[in-house]
Amino acid sequence: MHEDLMPVLVIAVMLALLVAVMLFIEGRRKPTIMPGWLDLQGFERLFIYWDAPSAKEYGEKHPRRYQRLLEAWQDLPPDEAWFHYNLSCIGVTPVGSSVRSAKRWCQKAWLKKQDVEAAYHLGMMQLMGLGGAPEYRSALTLFEAAEQGGIIRATTARGLMLLRDPGFMNTGYVNTGIGNSDLVEDWPIEMPKAQRHAEALACFMGAFAQGDMLAALNLGYMLEHGLGLDAGAEAERAANLDRAVESYLLAADAGLSAAQYRLSMLFEARGELVDAYRWAYIAAACSESDIPMARSQRLATLLDGRTLQQAQESARATAHRIMTPRVLAMLHNLKHLRSAA
């Protein structure tokens, strides 16, 4: 009897040892941190709050999907939607290991070698609650250390924390199982809104000056809404809108769909329907979201046939120019993933 079971036991032990060795190797393999989207539907959630006509048209065509988005995000203020959109832009994806393993390696690199790049990535994972609960105070400390080490993206990340309204966490928080009191208690920024916005504006201007296009996007957002600026005359507000458009254009050319979408809305408000259509078309091509597509379809009905054809040709050429480097980068990342596997 025992002799009959012996081969089975040997095989079971060998399989157990093999699994243990594989888990050990996977746990010890240092992951590569790559930029990556956390939630592609963040595009749609953001657009819903900012463009009711297009959102309504989208809802009429896709009622079930639209209803799910509303149920999840109906109480979310626009500033909070903006915060989450930005997190999706600068999110980190561990390649070659788990999130917890990535956090462990980043912690080792920071604590033992004072690696400021690792400090930034660790701060981002803590800010987003990847591999555990959010750790806001620690994230802010890590961003400040990364800034001192010359990591431009850390300046943008700190600006986002300053821009966010912590009062929202008194009423609710999206997609976490943490109590509101815990979130509020851990939020490290306690200062008047005007001061927060002024410091956030300085962060984005500084990072933008060093070439960070996500900072350009956020600078445009603040200029458009007059955040961090002294309330001025009508002429000054118009000048700030012009500056917002310039900042959005740079971010849009870098492929940030929120900037492309905001340009469409600003141009439509100015009555410049051709440019409004072009940027809605480009946002739809770059984000693969149905909301900018609904916007472009609505704007298309306001243009005559010849003008629409010319605008489409121009938009296609611009979208191709913007998307080509992103596609090449994606192919490079796929090659990197295969080598890391």
N, C-alpha and C positions, 0 to 999 in steps of 0.2 A: 504493500500500500504506500509506504513512505517512499520506496524506490520509484514508484510511478509518479509521485508528486515532485520528486527532486528536479527534473528538467524544468517544470513549470516555475518552481521557486527560483531556480537559477536565472531564468529569463526575466522574472519579475524583479529580482534584485538588480540585474544588469540594467533594465529599463529605468528603475528608480535612480540608480547611480548616474545614468546618462542624463536624465532630466535634471538632477541636482547639479551636474557639471555645467549643463547649458544655462541654467538659471544663474549660477555663479559667474559664468563668463559674461552673460548679458548684464548682470548687475555691476560688473567691474569695468565694462566697456564704456569709455568716456564718450558721451553723445556730442554731436555737433548741433549747435543752436542755429536755427535758420528762421528768417522772418516768415510768418504765415498767417492766414486769415483764421480767426477763431470762429466766426459765425457769418457766413455769406448773407444770411437773411437780415443782418444788421443794416445793410443797404436799404432794404425795403422798409424796415421799421423807422429808420431815420427819415426817409422821404415821406412817409405817411404824415409825420408831424409838420412837415414844412410845405406840403403842396397838396392841399385838400382836393382841388379839382382832379388832378391825376390819380390821387389815391381813390377817389370815388369811382372813376372810370375803371381802375384796376379791380376795385371791389365788385363792380357789376359783372366783370368778366370771370373773376375767380372768387366767388362769394365765400366758399368754405375756407380757402387758404387765407383770404383777407380777414375773415372772422377770427381765425386762430391767432393771427398777428395782433389783432385788436385786443383779444382776451389776455394775451401775455403782456402787452405794452400799453394798454389804454390809459393807465394812470401815470405813465412816464413823462416827466416834463421834457421839453426840447433840449435843455442843457444836459440832462442825464442821457438822452439818446445820443447827443453829440459826444459825450464822454465815452460811451460804449463803442461808438463808431471808431473813435480814435484808438481805443484799445485793440480793436480788431485790426487796425492798420499796423500797429507796432507790436502785435502779438508775437510770441516766440513759439516755435515748434521744435521740440527735441527730436533729433534724428538718430536712430541707432540705439535708443534705450527709452525707458519710461520717463514720465515727467518727474517722478520722485528721484530717479537716478540722476536726471539732469540737474535738479536742484541741489542734490548732494555734491555733484562735481563742481557746480558753481560756488557752493559754499566753501569747498576745499580750496578752490583757486583763489577766492577772495581772502579767506582767513589765513591761508599759508603763504600765498604769493602776492597778495594785494593786487590782484588782477582786476583792473577797473572795468574791463569789458564784461567779466564775469559778474561784477557787482551790478552792472546795469541789467543784465539778463535775470539775475536773481531778484532784483527789485521788481522787474516786470512780472515775473511769476508770482511774487508775493502780492503785488497790486491786483492782479487778476484772479488770485485765489487758485492758481494751478498747483495741483499736488497737495492741497490742503486749504484751510481757511485763509481769507485775505489777511495780510499783515501790513497794514497801512503805514504805521510808524516806522517799522523797519525798512519798508520800501522807500520812503522819503529819505531816510538816512543813507541808503545805498545810492539813490540817485544823486544826492549831494556829493558823495564820495566819487562817483563816476564822473560828475561834472568837473570836479577838481582835477581828475585825471585826463580831461580833454574829450570825454564822450559827449558829442553834441546832442545825441538823441536823449540823453539823460536830462538835459536842460528842457527839452520839449516835454518829456514825461513829467517833470516837476511842474511845468506850466499848466499841464492838464489837471494835476491835482489842485493847483491854485484856482483854476477856472471852475472846477466842479463845486456845486452848491451842496455843502454837507447837510444842510437842513432837510434835503430830500430823504436822508436816511432815518429821519424821525418818523416818516410816514410809510416807508416801505423800501424794499430793495429787490432787484430782479434776479431770479434764478440762484438764490443762495438759501441754505437752510439755517442761516445764522440769525440770531435774534437781533432786532434793531438796536437794542441798548448796547450790545457787544460792538456793533459796527460804529456807532456814534462814539463810544468810549475810546476806540482805537484810532479814530480819525485825528491826525496830528496837527491839522491847520486850523487854528482858532484866531481869526482876525476879521475885521469888518469887510464886507463884500467889496467896497471901493478899493481898499488896500489890496485885497486878494487879486482883483482884476488888474490893478496897476502892476503888480509884480508878475502876474501871468503874461501881460503884454510885454513886459521887459524880457521875460524868458523867451517868448516866441520871436521877438525882434532880434535878440542875440543869437538864437539858434538859426534863424533865417539868414542872418548876415554871414553865417558860416556854411550855408548851403543846404540846410535841412528843409526838404520840401513839405514835410508834415507840419513843421513850424510855419511855413508859408500859408498852408491851408488854415491853420488856427489863427494866424495873424489876420487873414482875410475875414474870418468869422468875427473876430473882435472889432475890426474896423467897420464891418457892415452893420453890426449891432450897437456900435458906440460903446463897447465895454472897455473899461480902463482909461477912457478919455473924458476930458472935461466937457460938459454940455456946452456946445458952441452955437454959433449962428447957423442959419440954413446953408449959407455958402460953405461953411466949414464941414457940415455934415455931408454935403455933396462931394467935397474934396476927399473926405474919408471913404465915401463909396467908390470914388475913382481909384483910390489906393487899394481898396478891397478887391476891386476887379483886377488890378495889376498883380496882386498877390495870388488871387485865385488862378489867374492865367498861368503863372509859373507852376503852381501845384497841379493844375489840370494837364499841362504838358508833361508832367512827371507821371501821369496816370492815375491821380487820385480822383475817383469818381464823384466824391462829395463836392469837390471844387468845380468839376464840370457841371454838375447839377445846379449848384448855386449860381454859376454864371448864366445858365439858362433862365433861371428865375429873375435875376437882376436885369438881364437884357430884355426880358418880356415886360418887366415893370417900366423900363425906359421906352417901350414901344419898338424896340429893335428886334422884330420877330424872326428875321433870317438868322441872326446870331443866336437867338433863343432856341430856335429849332436845331441849329447845328450842334450846340453843346448838349442838348437833350439827346440827340441821336448818338453823339460820341459817348455820353454817360451810359447809355443803354448798351453800346458795343463793348465798353470797357468793364462794366460791372455785371453784365448778364442778368440784370434785374428787370422785372416787368414794370416797375413804377416809372423809371425814366422812359421806357418804351411807350407807356400810356401817355406821358407828357409829350413826347415827340409826335405821336399820332394826333393828339389834339391840336398841337401847333401847326401840323401839316395842313389841316383844314383851313387855316387862316392865310395860306400862301397860294398864289396862282400857280398853275402847272409849270410854267417855265422857271419861275423863281424857285419852286420846290425842287425841280430837277437839278438846278445849279447848286442849291444848298446841300442836297444829298451827295452830289459828287465831291464837293469840298469836304463835307463831314466824313465821308468814307476815306478820303486821302489822309485827313488828320488822324482819324482813328487808327488807320494802318500804321502811320508814323509813330503813334504813341504805343501801340500794342506790340510792334515788332521787337523792341528791346525786352519787353516783359516776356514774350514768348521765348526768346533766346535764353533769358535768365531761367525760365521754367525748365527748359531743356537741360540747362546746366545743372539745375537742382535735381532733376530726375537722374542724371548721370551720377551726381554725388550720392543720391539715395541708393542707387544700385551698388556703388562701391562701398557704402557703409553697411549694406545688408549682410 
